[in-house]
Every structure is written in structure tokens, then in C-alpha cells.
Amino acid sequence: MKTDPERFIRANTSLMAPPHVPEVRLRLASEVHDLWLKTEEELEEIGLPPPFWAFAWAGGQGLARYVLDHPQTVAGKRVLDFASGSGLVAIAAKLAGARSVVAADIDPWAETAIRLNAEANGVAIEFCGRNLLGETLETDVVLAGDVFYDSGFAAALIPWFDRLAGEGVEVLVGDPGRSYLPKERLAALASYRVPVTRALEDSEIKNTTVWRFTS
């Protein structure tokens, strides 16, 4: 890495509560233009992948809200937060009483962001930077916020989630209506109106649903 992640994250984010999950505090970009609207060349110059970890996405906020409101979903269980980003959902799971929580993300910057955010909320979160897609998991619950945004990624996720659900893993997805959401394989659990950053989305409020993946 060309830039020290912790120094950069502390300098370019502020500790704040996502609007739909006020119980949690995260280091987020307070001004979208500072990070998200940098060009690819600018990001490459500082060695920074697209900073998904710097924003509380609608699917993650909805899923975190559901977990906090329904702690029995994760209480006493082993939980994996897949494509964790900021760690919002992982932190919510730990606050809701999960026995153990692993935040998985292939972006190495997410590891630092999740560590800082976990410390800010006084919880212990494990991190996995390996690509887990397709693997057999030793976990009870998989949480996945905002993962069906890309056709290729969705095509790989769907059979994996199918298999995990068939093996008895509870797979919950938070989604604000992304194009590649496989609704025919899902059962709706709750819906929310989640405030989001207009520069990242097509509206200031995203109707977000939490779904259970059915085998």
C-alpha cells in the first residue's frame, strides 16, 4: 500500500451514526466528494480501491436494523458478515449478542476500517480477507448487505447461498432493490425506508428489504 490505511481513514472520515442505525458509530466519509468522487487515477495514486467501507449503504443499514430489532436471529450464534465493508452489520450482530462474528471482505482497507469501527463500539470482531465465495463455512448465520449489484457477482453468489441454506445456514440479505436480486429464492422478513447519500444513490430514501435465502 502506498498510503497508511489507518492514518488515511482517520484523516478522511468522521465518527458518526448511520441514520437508520443510531446505536452504532462508524468512521464514514462526511463529504462524498472527498472520497467516492475521486477519479480512478487519483485512487490508484494513493493505492486506494473504491472505498465501499467509507459509507453506510442502504442494504447494510436495513440488515443491521433488522438484527438489532430481532436479536434472536444471531444471539449465541456464529455469524459471518459477507462483503462487510465498514463492518456495520458485523457490529450490529455482536451488539445483538452473537457468540462470535467474522467480518469478511477482500478489500485490505476494510480490515483497518472494521477494526477502528469495532473499537469505537466496544466490540470484538474477527476479520477474514480471503475470498470465501463457494467455500463451506463453519457458521450458523451469513449476513450480506447490498451484494446483488453486479450480474457476474450475483451469478456466483446465488448457487453458493443456495447451497449454504440447504446445509442449514441462515442466509439473510439486505437489499434496496438492486437489479440482480434473485427474489424468487427469497422470503421477505422486513422492509424499511433508509436515508442514504444522494450522490451515491438515485434518491435520498431507499426502500430496503431484509430477505431470507430459501433453499
ZATORKE-37153 format. One record per atom (N, C-alpha, C): residue number from 1; residue in one letter; atom name; y, z, x. Coordinates in steps of 0.2 Angstrom, whole numbers, plus 2048, in hexadecimal, padded with zeros to 3 digits. Atoms other than C-alpha are relative to their C-alpha. Example, Ala and Ser with C-alpha at 12.3 -4.5 7.8 and 13.67 -1.06 7.14 Angstrom:
BEGIN
resi | resn | name | c2 | c3 | c1
1 | A | N | 7FA | 800 | 804
1 | A | CA | 7EA | 827 | 83E
1 | A | C | 806 | 800 | 804
2 | S | N | 7FA | 7FF | 7FC
2 | S | CA | 7FB | 824 | 844
2 | S | C | 805 | 803 | 7FC
This chain:
BEGIN
resi | resn | name | c2 | c3 | c1
1 | M | N | 7FA | 800 | 804
1 | M | CA | 800 | 800 | 800
1 | M | C | 806 | 800 | 804
2 | K | N | 7FA | 800 | 7FC
2 | K | CA | 811 | 7FC | 806
2 | K | C | 805 | 806 | 7FF
3 | T | N | 7FB | 7FB | 803
3 | T | CA | 81A | 80A | 7FC
3 | T | C | 7FB | 806 | 7FF
4 | D | N | 804 | 7FA | 801
4 | D | CA | 814 | 81C | 7FB
4 | D | C | 801 | 801 | 7F8
5 | P | N | 800 | 800 | 807
5 | P | CA | 80F | 81D | 7E9
5 | P | C | 803 | 807 | 7FD
6 | E | N | 7FD | 7FA | 803
6 | E | CA | 814 | 82F | 7E5
6 | E | C | 807 | 800 | 801
7 | R | N | 7F9 | 801 | 7FF
7 | R | CA | 825 | 82D | 7ED
7 | R | C | 803 | 7FB | 7FB
8 | F | N | 7FD | 805 | 804
8 | F | CA | 828 | 81D | 7E3
8 | F | C | 800 | 803 | 7F9
9 | I | N | 801 | 7FD | 807
9 | I | CA | 821 | 825 | 7D2
9 | I | C | 806 | 805 | 7FF
10 | R | N | 7FB | 7FB | 801
10 | R | CA | 82C | 834 | 7D4
10 | R | C | 807 | 7FD | 800
11 | A | N | 7F9 | 803 | 800
11 | A | CA | 83C | 829 | 7D8
11 | A | C | 801 | 7FC | 7FA
12 | N | N | 7FF | 805 | 805
12 | N | CA | 839 | 81D | 7CA
12 | N | C | 7FE | 802 | 7F9
13 | T | N | 802 | 7FE | 806
13 | T | CA | 833 | 827 | 7BC
13 | T | C | 803 | 807 | 7FE
14 | S | N | 7FD | 7F9 | 802
14 | S | CA | 839 | 837 | 7B2
14 | S | C | 7FA | 803 | 7FC
15 | L | N | 805 | 7FC | 804
15 | L | CA | 82E | 844 | 7AA
15 | L | C | 802 | 801 | 7F9
16 | M | N | 7FE | 800 | 808
16 | M | CA | 82F | 842 | 797
16 | M | C | 7FA | 800 | 7FC
17 | A | N | 806 | 800 | 805
17 | A | CA | 824 | 843 | 788
17 | A | C | 800 | 7FA | 7FC
18 | P | N | 800 | 806 | 804
18 | P | CA | 81E | 833 | 77F
18 | P | C | 801 | 802 | 7F9
19 | P | N | 7FE | 7FE | 806
19 | P | CA | 825 | 833 | 76E
19 | P | C | 7FB | 802 | 7FB
20 | H | N | 805 | 7FE | 805
20 | H | CA | 815 | 834 | 764
20 | H | C | 7FB | 805 | 803
21 | V | N | 804 | 7FA | 7FD
21 | V | CA | 80D | 841 | 770
21 | V | C | 804 | 805 | 803
22 | P | N | 7FC | 7FB | 7FD
22 | P | CA | 81A | 84E | 773
22 | P | C | 7FD | 806 | 804
23 | E | N | 804 | 7FB | 7FD
23 | E | CA | 80D | 85A | 779
23 | E | C | 7FF | 7FF | 808
24 | V | N | 802 | 802 | 7FA
24 | V | CA | 80B | 850 | 789
24 | V | C | 806 | 7FE | 804
25 | R | N | 7FB | 802 | 7FC
25 | R | CA | 817 | 84D | 797
25 | R | C | 7FE | 7FB | 806
26 | L | N | 802 | 805 | 7FB
26 | L | CA | 816 | 83D | 7A2
26 | L | C | 806 | 7FE | 804
27 | R | N | 7FB | 804 | 7FC
27 | R | CA | 81F | 835 | 7B0
27 | R | C | 800 | 7F9 | 7FE
28 | L | N | 800 | 807 | 803
28 | L | CA | 825 | 825 | 7A8
28 | L | C | 807 | 7FD | 802
29 | A | N | 7FA | 804 | 7FF
29 | A | CA | 832 | 818 | 7AB
29 | A | C | 805 | 801 | 7FB
30 | S | N | 7FB | 7FF | 805
30 | S | CA | 842 | 81D | 7A2
30 | S | C | 803 | 7FA | 7FF
31 | E | N | 7FD | 806 | 801
31 | E | CA | 849 | 80C | 7A4
31 | E | C | 7FB | 7FA | 802
32 | V | N | 805 | 805 | 7FF
32 | V | CA | 83D | 7FD | 7A2
32 | V | C | 802 | 7FB | 805
33 | H | N | 7FE | 806 | 7FB
33 | H | CA | 847 | 7F1 | 7AC
33 | H | C | 7FF | 803 | 807
34 | D | N | 801 | 7FE | 7F9
34 | D | CA | 845 | 7FC | 7BC
34 | D | C | 7F9 | 7FF | 802
35 | L | N | 807 | 801 | 7FE
35 | L | CA | 832 | 7F9 | 7BC
35 | L | C | 7FD | 7FA | 7FD
36 | W | N | 804 | 806 | 803
36 | W | CA | 82A | 7ED | 7AF
36 | W | C | 804 | 7F9 | 801
37 | L | N | 7FD | 806 | 7FF
37 | L | CA | 837 | 7E0 | 7B1
37 | L | C | 802 | 7FD | 807
38 | K | N | 800 | 803 | 7FA
38 | K | CA | 836 | 7DE | 7C3
38 | K | C | 7FC | 7FA | 801
39 | T | N | 804 | 806 | 7FF
39 | T | CA | 830 | 7CD | 7C9
39 | T | C | 7F9 | 801 | 803
40 | E | N | 806 | 7FF | 7FC
40 | E | CA | 81E | 7CB | 7D0
40 | E | C | 802 | 800 | 807
41 | E | N | 7FF | 800 | 7F9
41 | E | CA | 826 | 7C7 | 7E0
41 | E | C | 803 | 807 | 803
42 | E | N | 7FD | 7F9 | 7FE
42 | E | CA | 830 | 7D8 | 7E0
42 | E | C | 7FA | 805 | 800
43 | L | N | 806 | 7FC | 800
43 | L | CA | 820 | 7E1 | 7DB
43 | L | C | 7FC | 800 | 806
44 | E | N | 804 | 801 | 7FA
44 | E | CA | 816 | 7D9 | 7E9
44 | E | C | 804 | 803 | 806
45 | E | N | 7FC | 7FE | 7FA
45 | E | CA | 824 | 7DD | 7F5
45 | E | C | 7FF | 808 | 802
46 | I | N | 800 | 7F9 | 7FF
46 | I | CA | 822 | 7F0 | 7F2
46 | I | C | 7F8 | 802 | 7FF
47 | G | N | 807 | 7FF | 801
47 | G | CA | 80F | 7EE | 7F0
47 | G | C | 7FE | 804 | 7FA
48 | L | N | 801 | 7FD | 806
48 | L | CA | 80F | 7F3 | 7DE
48 | L | C | 7FD | 7FB | 7FB
49 | P | N | 803 | 804 | 806
49 | P | CA | 803 | 7EC | 7D0
49 | P | C | 805 | 801 | 7FA
50 | P | N | 7FD | 7FE | 806
50 | P | CA | 80A | 7EB | 7BF
50 | P | C | 800 | 807 | 7FE
51 | P | N | 800 | 7F8 | 801
51 | P | CA | 80F | 7FD | 7BB
51 | P | C | 7FE | 802 | 7F9
52 | F | N | 802 | 7FE | 807
52 | F | CA | 805 | 800 | 7AB
52 | F | C | 800 | 807 | 7FF
53 | W | N | 800 | 7F9 | 800
53 | W | CA | 804 | 812 | 7B0
53 | W | C | 807 | 803 | 7FE
54 | A | N | 7F9 | 7FD | 800
54 | A | CA | 817 | 814 | 7AE
54 | A | C | 803 | 800 | 7F8
55 | F | N | 7FE | 800 | 807
55 | F | CA | 817 | 812 | 79B
55 | F | C | 7FB | 802 | 7FB
56 | A | N | 805 | 7FD | 805
56 | A | CA | 80F | 81A | 78C
56 | A | C | 7FF | 7FB | 7FA
57 | W | N | 801 | 806 | 804
57 | W | CA | 808 | 80B | 783
57 | W | C | 7FD | 803 | 7F9
58 | A | N | 802 | 7FE | 807
58 | A | CA | 805 | 80C | 770
58 | A | C | 7F9 | 802 | 7FF
59 | G | N | 807 | 7FE | 801
59 | G | CA | 7F2 | 80C | 770
59 | G | C | 7FF | 806 | 803
60 | G | N | 801 | 7FA | 7FD
60 | G | CA | 7F2 | 81A | 77C
60 | G | C | 803 | 806 | 7FC
61 | Q | N | 7FC | 7FB | 804
61 | Q | CA | 7FF | 824 | 772
61 | Q | C | 7FC | 802 | 7FA
62 | G | N | 803 | 7FF | 806
62 | G | CA | 7F5 | 822 | 762
62 | G | C | 7F9 | 803 | 802
63 | L | N | 807 | 7FD | 7FE
63 | L | CA | 7E4 | 826 | 76B
63 | L | C | 801 | 808 | 802
64 | A | N | 7FE | 7F9 | 7FE
64 | A | CA | 7EC | 836 | 773
64 | A | C | 801 | 804 | 7FA
65 | R | N | 7FE | 7FD | 806
65 | R | CA | 7F3 | 83B | 762
65 | R | C | 7FA | 802 | 7FC
66 | Y | N | 806 | 7FF | 804
66 | Y | CA | 7E2 | 839 | 75A
66 | Y | C | 7FC | 806 | 803
67 | V | N | 804 | 7FB | 7FD
67 | V | CA | 7D9 | 844 | 767
67 | V | C | 803 | 807 | 7FF
68 | L | N | 7FD | 7F9 | 801
68 | L | CA | 7E6 | 852 | 766
68 | L | C | 800 | 802 | 7F9
69 | D | N | 801 | 7FE | 807
69 | D | CA | 7E5 | 852 | 753
69 | D | C | 7F9 | 801 | 7FE
70 | H | N | 807 | 7FF | 802
70 | H | CA | 7D2 | 851 | 753
70 | H | C | 7FC | 802 | 806
71 | P | N | 803 | 7FD | 7FA
71 | P | CA | 7CD | 85C | 762
71 | P | C | 7F8 | 800 | 800
72 | Q | N | 807 | 800 | 800
72 | Q | CA | 7BB | 85C | 75C
72 | Q | C | 7FD | 7F9 | 803
73 | T | N | 802 | 806 | 7FD
73 | T | CA | 7BA | 84A | 762
73 | T | C | 7FE | 801 | 807
74 | V | N | 801 | 7FF | 7F9
74 | V | CA | 7BA | 850 | 774
74 | V | C | 7FE | 807 | 802
75 | A | N | 801 | 7F9 | 7FD
75 | A | CA | 7B8 | 863 | 775
75 | A | C | 7F9 | 801 | 802
76 | G | N | 806 | 7FF | 7FC
76 | G | CA | 7AB | 868 | 781
76 | G | C | 7FC | 7FA | 802
77 | K | N | 804 | 806 | 7FE
77 | K | CA | 7A6 | 856 | 785
77 | K | C | 803 | 7FD | 806
78 | R | N | 7FE | 804 | 7FA
78 | R | CA | 7A7 | 84B | 794
78 | R | C | 803 | 7FA | 7FD
79 | V | N | 7FC | 805 | 803
79 | V | CA | 7B4 | 83E | 791
79 | V | C | 802 | 7FB | 806
80 | L | N | 7FD | 805 | 7FC
80 | L | CA | 7B9 | 82E | 79A
80 | L | C | 806 | 7FC | 7FD
81 | D | N | 7FA | 804 | 802
81 | D | CA | 7CA | 826 | 798
81 | D | C | 800 | 7FA | 804
82 | F | N | 800 | 806 | 7FC
82 | F | CA | 7C8 | 814 | 79C
82 | F | C | 806 | 7FC | 800
83 | A | N | 7FA | 803 | 7FF
83 | A | CA | 7D6 | 80A | 7A3
83 | A | C | 806 | 805 | 7FE
84 | S | N | 7FC | 7FA | 802
84 | S | CA | 7E0 | 81A | 7A3
84 | S | C | 807 | 800 | 801
85 | G | N | 7F9 | 800 | 7FF
85 | G | CA | 7F1 | 815 | 7A9
85 | G | C | 803 | 806 | 802
86 | S | N | 7FD | 7FA | 7FE
86 | S | CA | 7FC | 824 | 7A9
86 | S | C | 7FC | 806 | 7FF
87 | G | N | 804 | 7FA | 801
87 | G | CA | 7EE | 82F | 7A4
87 | G | C | 801 | 804 | 7FA
88 | L | N | 7FE | 7FD | 806
88 | L | CA | 7F6 | 833 | 793
88 | L | C | 7FA | 802 | 7FC
89 | V | N | 806 | 7FF | 804
89 | V | CA | 7E5 | 832 | 78A
89 | V | C | 7FC | 805 | 803
90 | A | N | 804 | 7FC | 7FC
90 | A | CA | 7DC | 83B | 797
90 | A | C | 802 | 807 | 800
91 | I | N | 7FD | 7F9 | 800
91 | I | CA | 7E8 | 84A | 797
91 | I | C | 7FF | 802 | 7F9
92 | A | N | 800 | 7FD | 807
92 | A | CA | 7E8 | 84B | 784
92 | A | C | 7F8 | 802 | 7FF
93 | A | N | 806 | 7FE | 801
93 | A | CA | 7D5 | 84C | 785
93 | A | C | 7FE | 807 | 803
94 | K | N | 801 | 7FA | 7FD
94 | K | CA | 7D5 | 85A | 791
94 | K | C | 804 | 806 | 7FC
95 | L | N | 7FC | 7FB | 804
95 | L | CA | 7E3 | 863 | 787
95 | L | C | 7FC | 802 | 7F9
96 | A | N | 804 | 7FF | 806
96 | A | CA | 7D7 | 861 | 778
96 | A | C | 7F9 | 803 | 801
97 | G | N | 806 | 7FC | 7FE
97 | G | CA | 7C9 | 86A | 781
97 | G | C | 7FA | 7FD | 802
98 | A | N | 806 | 804 | 7FD
98 | A | CA | 7BE | 85D | 789
98 | A | C | 7FE | 804 | 806
99 | R | N | 803 | 7FC | 7FB
99 | R | CA | 7B2 | 865 | 795
99 | R | C | 802 | 7FD | 807
100 | S | N | 7FE | 803 | 7FA
100 | S | CA | 7B6 | 858 | 7A2
100 | S | C | 803 | 7F9 | 7FE
101 | V | N | 7FD | 806 | 801
101 | V | CA | 7C1 | 848 | 7A3
101 | V | C | 801 | 7FC | 806
102 | V | N | 800 | 805 | 7FB
102 | V | CA | 7C0 | 839 | 7AE
102 | V | C | 805 | 7FB | 7FE
103 | A | N | 7FC | 806 | 802
103 | A | CA | 7CF | 82D | 7AE
103 | A | C | 7FE | 7FA | 805
104 | A | N | 803 | 806 | 7FC
104 | A | CA | 7C9 | 81C | 7B4
104 | A | C | 806 | 7FA | 800
105 | D | N | 7FB | 806 | 7FF
105 | D | CA | 7D5 | 80E | 7BA
105 | D | C | 800 | 7FD | 806
106 | I | N | 801 | 803 | 7FA
106 | I | CA | 7D4 | 801 | 7C7
106 | I | C | 806 | 7FF | 804
107 | D | N | 7FA | 800 | 7FD
107 | D | CA | 7E6 | 802 | 7CB
107 | D | C | 801 | 806 | 805
108 | P | N | 7FF | 7FA | 7FB
108 | P | CA | 7E8 | 80D | 7DB
108 | P | C | 806 | 804 | 7FE
109 | W | N | 7FA | 7FC | 802
109 | W | CA | 7F9 | 812 | 7D5
109 | W | C | 7FF | 805 | 7FB
110 | A | N | 802 | 7FC | 806
110 | A | CA | 7F2 | 819 | 7C5
110 | A | C | 7FD | 807 | 803
111 | E | N | 803 | 7FA | 7FE
111 | E | CA | 7E9 | 826 | 7CF
111 | E | C | 805 | 805 | 802
112 | T | N | 7FB | 7FB | 7FE
112 | T | CA | 7F9 | 82E | 7D6
112 | T | C | 804 | 802 | 7F9
113 | A | N | 7FC | 7FF | 806
113 | A | CA | 802 | 82C | 7C5
113 | A | C | 7FC | 805 | 7FB
114 | I | N | 804 | 7FB | 804
114 | I | CA | 7F3 | 835 | 7BC
114 | I | C | 800 | 807 | 803
115 | R | N | 800 | 7F9 | 7FD
115 | R | CA | 7F3 | 843 | 7C9
115 | R | C | 806 | 803 | 7FE
116 | L | N | 7FA | 7FD | 801
116 | L | CA | 805 | 846 | 7C7
116 | L | C | 801 | 802 | 7F9
117 | N | N | 800 | 7FF | 807
117 | N | CA | 804 | 845 | 7B4
117 | N | C | 7FB | 806 | 7FE
118 | A | N | 805 | 7FA | 802
118 | A | CA | 7F5 | 851 | 7B3
118 | A | C | 803 | 806 | 803
119 | E | N | 7FD | 7F9 | 7FE
119 | E | CA | 7FE | 85E | 7BE
119 | E | C | 806 | 802 | 7FC
120 | A | N | 7FB | 7FE | 804
120 | A | CA | 80D | 85D | 7B3
120 | A | C | 7FE | 803 | 7F9
121 | N | N | 803 | 7FD | 806
121 | N | CA | 802 | 862 | 7A4
121 | N | C | 7FB | 805 | 801
122 | G | N | 804 | 7FA | 7FF
122 | G | CA | 7F8 | 86F | 7AD
122 | G | C | 7F8 | 7FF | 7FF
123 | V | N | 807 | 801 | 802
123 | V | CA | 7E7 | 866 | 7AB
123 | V | C | 7FD | 7FD | 806
124 | A | N | 804 | 803 | 7FB
124 | A | CA | 7D9 | 860 | 7B7
124 | A | C | 7FD | 7FA | 7FD
125 | I | N | 803 | 806 | 802
125 | I | CA | 7D5 | 84E | 7B6
125 | I | C | 7FD | 7FC | 806
126 | E | N | 804 | 804 | 7FA
126 | E | CA | 7C8 | 844 | 7C1
126 | E | C | 803 | 7F9 | 7FF
127 | F | N | 7FE | 807 | 800
127 | F | CA | 7CD | 833 | 7C6
127 | F | C | 7FA | 7FB | 803
128 | C | N | 805 | 804 | 7FE
128 | C | CA | 7C1 | 824 | 7C8
128 | C | C | 804 | 7F9 | 801
129 | G | N | 7FD | 806 | 7FF
129 | G | CA | 7C8 | 814 | 7D0
129 | G | C | 7FC | 7FA | 800
130 | R | N | 805 | 805 | 800
130 | R | CA | 7B8 | 80A | 7CF
130 | R | C | 800 | 7FC | 7F9
131 | N | N | 801 | 804 | 806
131 | N | CA | 7B6 | 7FC | 7C2
131 | N | C | 7FA | 802 | 7FD
132 | L | N | 806 | 7FD | 803
132 | L | CA | 7AA | 804 | 7B6
132 | L | C | 7FE | 7FB | 7FB
133 | L | N | 802 | 804 | 806
133 | L | CA | 7A9 | 7F5 | 7AA
133 | L | C | 7F9 | 7FE | 801
134 | G | N | 807 | 802 | 800
134 | G | CA | 797 | 7F2 | 7A6
134 | G | C | 7FB | 805 | 802
135 | E | N | 804 | 7FB | 7FD
135 | E | CA | 791 | 802 | 7AE
135 | E | C | 7FD | 805 | 7FA
136 | T | N | 802 | 7FB | 804
136 | T | CA | 786 | 80F | 7A6
136 | T | C | 804 | 806 | 801
137 | L | N | 7FC | 7FA | 7FE
137 | L | CA | 790 | 81F | 7A4
137 | L | C | 7FD | 806 | 7FE
138 | E | N | 802 | 7F9 | 802
138 | E | CA | 78C | 831 | 7A4
138 | E | C | 806 | 804 | 7FD
139 | T | N | 7FA | 7FD | 803
139 | T | CA | 799 | 836 | 797
139 | T | C | 7FE | 800 | 7F8
140 | D | N | 802 | 7FF | 808
140 | D | CA | 799 | 83B | 784
140 | D | C | 805 | 7FC | 7FC
141 | V | N | 7FA | 804 | 804
141 | V | CA | 7AA | 832 | 77F
141 | V | C | 803 | 7FC | 805
142 | V | N | 7FC | 805 | 7FC
142 | V | CA | 7B3 | 823 | 786
142 | V | C | 806 | 7FF | 7FB
143 | L | N | 7FA | 801 | 803
143 | L | CA | 7C5 | 822 | 781
143 | L | C | 804 | 7FA | 803
144 | A | N | 7FD | 806 | 7FD
144 | A | CA | 7CE | 811 | 783
144 | A | C | 806 | 7FE | 7FC
145 | G | N | 7FA | 801 | 803
145 | G | CA | 7E0 | 80E | 77F
145 | G | C | 803 | 7F9 | 802
146 | D | N | 7FC | 807 | 7FE
146 | D | CA | 7E8 | 7FC | 77E
146 | D | C | 7FC | 7FC | 805
147 | V | N | 804 | 804 | 7FB
147 | V | CA | 7D9 | 7F3 | 786
147 | V | C | 7FF | 7F9 | 7FE
148 | F | N | 801 | 807 | 803
148 | F | CA | 7D8 | 7E3 | 77B
148 | F | C | 805 | 7FB | 800
149 | Y | N | 7FA | 804 | 800
149 | Y | CA | 7E7 | 7DA | 781
149 | Y | C | 7FE | 7F9 | 803
150 | D | N | 802 | 806 | 7FC
150 | D | CA | 7DE | 7CC | 78B
150 | D | C | 7F9 | 7FE | 7FE
151 | S | N | 806 | 802 | 803
151 | S | CA | 7D0 | 7C1 | 785
151 | S | C | 7FA | 801 | 805
152 | G | N | 805 | 7FF | 7FB
152 | G | CA | 7C6 | 7C1 | 795
152 | G | C | 7FE | 808 | 801
153 | F | N | 801 | 7F9 | 7FF
153 | F | CA | 7C7 | 7D4 | 797
153 | F | C | 7FC | 803 | 7F9
154 | A | N | 803 | 7FE | 806
154 | A | CA | 7C3 | 7D6 | 784
154 | A | C | 7F8 | 7FE | 800
155 | A | N | 807 | 803 | 800
155 | A | CA | 7B3 | 7CB | 786
155 | A | C | 7FC | 804 | 804
156 | A | N | 804 | 7FC | 7FC
156 | A | CA | 7AD | 7D6 | 794
156 | A | C | 7FF | 807 | 7FD
157 | L | N | 800 | 7FA | 803
157 | L | CA | 7B1 | 7E6 | 78B
157 | L | C | 7FC | 801 | 7FA
158 | I | N | 804 | 7FF | 807
158 | I | CA | 7A9 | 7E3 | 77A
158 | I | C | 7F9 | 801 | 801
159 | P | N | 807 | 7FE | 7FF
159 | P | CA | 797 | 7E2 | 780
159 | P | C | 7FF | 806 | 803
160 | W | N | 801 | 7F9 | 7FD
160 | W | CA | 799 | 7F1 | 78B
160 | W | C | 801 | 805 | 7FB
161 | F | N | 7FF | 7FB | 805
161 | F | CA | 7A1 | 7FB | 77D
161 | F | C | 7FA | 800 | 7FB
162 | D | N | 806 | 800 | 804
162 | D | CA | 793 | 7F5 | 772
162 | D | C | 7FA | 804 | 802
163 | R | N | 805 | 7FD | 7FD
163 | R | CA | 786 | 7FB | 77E
163 | R | C | 801 | 808 | 800
164 | L | N | 7FF | 7F9 | 7FF
164 | L | CA | 78E | 80C | 781
164 | L | C | 7FF | 803 | 7F9
165 | A | N | 801 | 7FD | 807
165 | A | CA | 78F | 80F | 76E
165 | A | C | 7F9 | 800 | 7FE
166 | G | N | 807 | 800 | 802
166 | G | CA | 77D | 80A | 76C
166 | G | C | 7FC | 806 | 804
167 | E | N | 803 | 7FB | 7FC
167 | E | CA | 779 | 817 | 77A
167 | E | C | 802 | 807 | 7FE
168 | G | N | 7FE | 7F9 | 803
168 | G | CA | 781 | 825 | 770
168 | G | C | 807 | 802 | 802
169 | V | N | 7FA | 7FE | 7FD
169 | V | CA | 792 | 825 | 779
169 | V | C | 805 | 7FF | 7FA
170 | E | N | 7FB | 801 | 805
170 | E | CA | 7A1 | 827 | 76D
170 | E | C | 806 | 7FC | 803
171 | V | N | 7FB | 804 | 7FD
171 | V | CA | 7AD | 819 | 771
171 | V | C | 806 | 7FF | 7FB
172 | L | N | 7FA | 800 | 804
172 | L | CA | 7BF | 81B | 76A
172 | L | C | 805 | 7FC | 803
173 | V | N | 7FB | 804 | 7FE
173 | V | CA | 7CC | 80E | 76B
173 | V | C | 806 | 801 | 7FD
174 | G | N | 7F9 | 800 | 803
174 | G | CA | 7DF | 80F | 768
174 | G | C | 803 | 7F9 | 801
175 | D | N | 7FE | 807 | 800
175 | D | CA | 7E6 | 7FE | 764
175 | D | C | 806 | 7FF | 7FB
176 | P | N | 7FA | 801 | 804
176 | P | CA | 7F7 | 7F8 | 75D
176 | P | C | 800 | 7F9 | 7FD
177 | G | N | 801 | 807 | 802
177 | G | CA | 7F0 | 7E7 | 757
177 | G | C | 800 | 7FB | 805
178 | R | N | 800 | 805 | 7FB
178 | R | CA | 7ED | 7DE | 767
178 | R | C | 7FB | 7FB | 7FE
179 | S | N | 803 | 806 | 803
179 | S | CA | 7E6 | 7CD | 765
179 | S | C | 7F9 | 800 | 800
180 | Y | N | 808 | 801 | 7FF
180 | Y | CA | 7D4 | 7CF | 76B
180 | Y | C | 7FC | 806 | 7FE
181 | L | N | 803 | 7FA | 803
181 | L | CA | 7D0 | 7DF | 762
181 | L | C | 7FA | 7FE | 7FC
182 | P | N | 806 | 802 | 804
182 | P | CA | 7BE | 7DD | 75B
182 | P | C | 7FF | 804 | 7FA
183 | K | N | 800 | 7FB | 806
183 | K | CA | 7C1 | 7E5 | 74A
183 | K | C | 7F9 | 800 | 7FC
184 | E | N | 806 | 800 | 804
184 | E | CA | 7B0 | 7E0 | 743
184 | E | C | 7FB | 805 | 803
185 | R | N | 805 | 7FB | 7FC
185 | R | CA | 7A8 | 7EC | 750
185 | R | C | 803 | 807 | 7FF
186 | L | N | 7FC | 7FA | 7FF
186 | L | CA | 7B4 | 7FA | 74C
186 | L | C | 801 | 804 | 7F9
187 | A | N | 7FF | 7FC | 806
187 | A | CA | 7B6 | 808 | 73F
187 | A | C | 807 | 804 | 801
188 | A | N | 7FA | 7FD | 7FF
188 | A | CA | 7C8 | 80E | 73C
188 | A | C | 800 | 808 | 7FF
189 | L | N | 800 | 7F9 | 801
189 | L | CA | 7CB | 821 | 73E
189 | L | C | 807 | 802 | 7FE
190 | A | N | 7F9 | 7FD | 802
190 | A | CA | 7DE | 823 | 73D
190 | A | C | 805 | 7FA | 802
191 | S | N | 7FB | 805 | 7FF
191 | S | CA | 7EE | 819 | 73D
191 | S | C | 807 | 804 | 801
192 | Y | N | 7FA | 7FD | 7FF
192 | Y | CA | 7FF | 81D | 744
192 | Y | C | 806 | 7FB | 801
193 | R | N | 7FA | 804 | 7FE
193 | R | CA | 811 | 816 | 746
193 | R | C | 803 | 803 | 807
194 | V | N | 7FF | 7FD | 7F9
194 | V | CA | 814 | 818 | 759
194 | V | C | 807 | 7FC | 802
195 | P | N | 7FA | 802 | 7FD
195 | P | CA | 826 | 816 | 760
195 | P | C | 7FE | 7FD | 807
196 | V | N | 801 | 803 | 7F9
196 | V | CA | 825 | 80A | 770
196 | V | C | 807 | 7FD | 802
197 | T | N | 7FA | 803 | 7FD
197 | T | CA | 831 | 802 | 77C
197 | T | C | 801 | 7F9 | 7FE
198 | R | N | 7FF | 807 | 803
198 | R | CA | 838 | 7F2 | 774
198 | R | C | 7FF | 7FB | 806
199 | A | N | 800 | 805 | 7FB
199 | A | CA | 839 | 7E9 | 785
199 | A | C | 7F8 | 7FF | 802
200 | L | N | 807 | 801 | 7FE
200 | L | CA | 826 | 7EB | 787
200 | L | C | 7FC | 7FD | 7FA
201 | E | N | 803 | 802 | 806
201 | E | CA | 821 | 7E7 | 775
201 | E | C | 804 | 7FC | 7FB
202 | D | N | 7FD | 805 | 805
202 | D | CA | 826 | 7DC | 766
202 | D | C | 804 | 804 | 7FB
203 | S | N | 7FD | 7FC | 805
203 | S | CA | 82D | 7EB | 75C
203 | S | C | 801 | 807 | 803
204 | E | N | 7FF | 7F9 | 7FE
204 | E | CA | 833 | 7FD | 75E
204 | E | C | 7FB | 804 | 7FD
205 | I | N | 805 | 7FC | 803
205 | I | CA | 825 | 803 | 753
205 | I | C | 7FA | 7FC | 800
206 | K | N | 806 | 804 | 801
206 | K | CA | 813 | 7FE | 755
206 | K | C | 7FB | 804 | 7FC
207 | N | N | 805 | 7FD | 805
207 | N | CA | 806 | 801 | 747
207 | N | C | 7FA | 800 | 805
208 | T | N | 805 | 7FF | 7FB
208 | T | CA | 7F8 | 808 | 752
208 | T | C | 7FA | 804 | 7FC
209 | T | N | 806 | 7FD | 803
209 | T | CA | 7E6 | 80C | 74C
209 | T | C | 7FB | 802 | 806
210 | V | N | 805 | 7FD | 7FC
210 | V | CA | 7D9 | 817 | 754
210 | V | C | 7F9 | 7FE | 7FD
211 | W | N | 806 | 802 | 803
211 | W | CA | 7C8 | 80F | 752
211 | W | C | 7FA | 803 | 804
212 | R | N | 806 | 7FE | 7FD
212 | R | CA | 7B6 | 814 | 755
212 | R | C | 7FC | 7FA | 801
213 | F | N | 804 | 806 | 7FE
213 | F | CA | 7AB | 807 | 75E
213 | F | C | 7F9 | 801 | 7FD
214 | T | N | 807 | 800 | 804
214 | T | CA | 79B | 804 | 753
214 | T | C | 7FB | 7FC | 804
215 | S | N | 805 | 803 | 7FC
215 | S | CA | 78B | 7FF | 75B
215 | S | C | 7FC | 7FB | 7FB
